[in-house]
Amino acid sequence: MNVSTITTPKTIPSTNTNNKKGGKVKKRLIEAPTLHPSDEEFNDPIGYLSRPEIVQLAENYGILKIVPPRGWKPPFCIDKDSFKFHTRLQNLKELNLENRPKIFFLESLNNFLNMKKKKQIDITEGEDKIILDNNLTIDLYMLFQITDHELNLDNGGIIEWNKINQYFNLPIKDTQLKKIYEHYLEGYSKYLKHAKPLLSKKKSDDEYDNEGNCMICYKNDDPRHTLICDGCEETYHMKCLNPPLKTVPKNDWYCDNCLLGTFDYGFEEDFDSLFTINEFQDICNDFEKNYFLKHFNTTQKPSINLLEKEFWRLVDGKFLDQEDEDLEIRYGADIHSDKADEISGFPTIVNPKIDINDPKYKKYINHPFNLTNLPFSKGSLLNYIKDKEISGMTVPWIYVGSLFSTFCWHKEDHYTLSSNYCYFGATKKWYGVPAKYESLFEEIMINSSPEYFRRQPDLLHQLVTLLSPETILEKAGDREITIVQANQNENEFIVTFPKVYHAGFNCGLNFNEAVNFTMPYWIKDAYGAIASYKQVGKENVFNYYRLLERILKEFQNIPIEEIYKNEKRYNGGYLSMIKISIKDFSNEYNKNFKDFEKLNKNDLISSLQKLKYTEPESQDEDLNYSRKRKRRNRSYKNEDELLCAHCKSYINFKWIELNNNIDHHINLQLHTPDATPAALYVHQALLQRTKNEEAEFQRIIKEAKRLAEITENEEENLENINNSNQTSSRESSVMSSNSTSSDNKVRKSKRLKKLEGSETKKLLPSFSEEEEESRMKKKTKNLKNKLYICVDDFLKILNEDDKDFNTRILRNFQVSNVTNLILKKTKVYYSEDDDTILRFINDINNKFEKIVGKNDEISLN
């Protein structure tokens, strides 16, 4: 490869700081390299990116810009007047990791004040900043942090107000701060010293729908002594609270999670407003004109550098007027359509609106850099799972940007590579952190808000968090770190590499498309993603061990000559990939085998029925699979895609099935584990009482919509009527004394407020009507499904302290209410018998060692 095909990056600027030893530490913001591949190189993306010199650039920079050869520019194949999309709303100040804890604090404080019948703080009107007599502005959150620090000192829990007054440049004997503290903060501060979150486990979409069960004991009984939180609307038995409540609160009541804050955050999705590309262009033009006139005194677009400074000023959020503080940016992100003419902007063979024989399209339809083809181009390991089209990973997603719309710091799913192509529009600004600085970057983010990460361990997987490059470099202290930046323009690709954190923003309207892909180089980082996801319970997007199995089966069957060709094609990376595949596959099997041996020593488990699992649909081993579309991060799987209900990892080799169906012929004489040694008990939802579940589902939806439309006066009348039953408005009442169905609970006060009418802003994701209906249907489906648990997690559950296994299952899975299932409904499954798997591993090992041993030129890392 000629070095003229690479544009040498510049340092902007190089910053040196002294470390403790007196040496210099480089902290740099540098430009990403720009690659200019030839036609031949561009026609083989995986081979090109596997070259040692390109891999070295990837290691050093993390993100690369690729400019196609001259004359390569695919026609845009989406109709700008018919393609419609919704947008998410982004408040840039809220995305700042250092700002959001303050927002959560004020929301939780307001809940506490409301519960105590004290005046709340109108955050939207800036009431969190109080002006004193001398015109000094006091930030309540800052005052809380300072007083909290004082209370934690070894001074007997006494706040020395003279010191705090001095800190704020007030007279020593001034009492203004003390009065503010006593009114707003004192009670809440005392509460925080003893309170603990009720739940540590983040809820999935299915669990959001699991209403009616006490969130502590998970039982759905005793409705007259059940409270519904005015914040999160979750349900709690009064007796389960700490301390237990003996009487129903007269005022609004909030659970500990809402008083402490769960730190849940998500973008609001504006499903009510749909735009065509041309309509969105007009909106963007108007916004830019007004914004530039106000902030830059011109209607002309400023330079990229000025826009960059303005973007990070808005994210910083410290010196904004009210209009800028409330500014919400629209971003058409993660757009995916099933319409054949809207899947991609690239020409595709399925697009009915183009002539596939027309030369202007034909050239690009099968090109490997067409993002609909890249995931399955020659050498991409995603070919081994191409029977499952994963929307957003192997099927491109579309992004329609506007001025200052942003994508937050994140790594790609399963640490795969990504390719992003810009069809037209304004510059997209990129930032990347090379993989070698991954740990330092994560440490900086965690240390910026430790409590936030304690509550949300998977925060960096949520794509909702920003810190500016300058802030990151500053927080690195005397440690070396590099942040790489790139300006992506029309007809340019940005490629991100494994384990590279990246973020960025748009300098105006643009239309981009992105997809994931892999190459042999990726396999060295693949297991790290699986291990990381297991720790935080992030759902796997595909089954890594199934991919490894298919890689190894192909290796087992292909001729040695073909192996040597692959080794040459991928510059020595093929056999290294096979070596890692053997190691990861064998390690997973060995761990599974050892864990199951430990598990099998338990008397209950050893008596379980052992069954070989048969997939509903057979898979061809020649990799010519028919593709099936699936959504990324979906909440439930087909039968041939089993996820552990606990850690969200795919299960392999052996696993436990807890049948979540009620057998109406259960032997009811066997009541307890002591009386029934062969029994295992789990909770089960009660929806099966309704024979026509679809009709019941529609009734619930209709009733929910009707109640949501009740006016405040009508609601008050309804509450008065229900109060005649001598039940408090804080209780869940029973409509019929003969009914015990959880569906018969009625809330007597309106819990959800529309955004425009609420005093404080909800920071939870919103759902379209279709998605709400889908989630409700998932609930019904989930209740009829089974729980699958990997051997590793099941062993951990067995080893927990509680003597009652039933309680452990409830705590770990938060499954619904109360029916006991006997052990015959619980099974152990295995994919293949141990002898078959061991023979397979031994055969692969023998072939690998034979090949490596025969060729002295092969050197594996």
Secondary structure, 3 states (H helix, E strand, C coil): CCHHHEECCCEEEEEEEECCCCCEEEEEEEECCEECCCHHHHCCHHHHHCCHHHHHHHHHHCEEEECCCCCCCCCCCCCCCCCEEEEEEECHHHHECCCHHHHHHHHHHHHHHHHCCCCCCCHHHCCCEEECCCCCEEEHHHHHHHHHHHHHCCCCCCCCHHHHHHHCCCCCCCCHHHHHHHHHHHHHHHHHCCCCCCCCCCCCHHHHCCCCCECCCCCCCCHHHEEECCCCCCEEEHHHCCCCCCCCCCCCCCCHHHHHCCCCCCCEEEEEEEEEHHHHHHHHHHHHHHHHHHHHCCCCCCCHHHHHHHHHHHHHCCCCCHHHHCCCEEEEEEECCCCCCCCCCCCCCCCCCCCCCCHHHHHHHCCCCCCCCHHHCCCCHHHHHCCEEEECCCECEEEEECCCCEEEEECCHHHCEEEEEEEEECCEEEEEECHHHHHHHHHHHHHHCHHHHHHCCCHHHCCCCECCHHHHHHHCCCCCEEEEEEEECCCCEEEECCCCEEEEEECCCEEEEEEEECCHHHHHHHHHHHHHHHHHCCCCCCCHHHHHHHHHHHHHHCCHHHHHHHHHHCCCCHHHHHHHHHHHHHHHHHHHHHHHHHHHCCHHHHCCEEEECCCCCCCCCCCCCCCEEEECCCCCCCCCCCECCCCCCECCCEEEEECCCCCCCCCCCCCCCCCCCCCCCCCCCCHHHCCCHHHHHHHHHHHHHHHHCCCHHHHHHHHHHHHCCCCCCCECEECCCCCCCHHHEECCCCCCCCHHHCCCCCCCCCCCHHHHHHHHHHHHHHHHCCEEEEHHHHHHHHCCCCCCHHHHHHHHHCCCCCCCCCHHHEEEEECCCHHHHHHHHHHHHHHHHHHHHHCCCCCCC
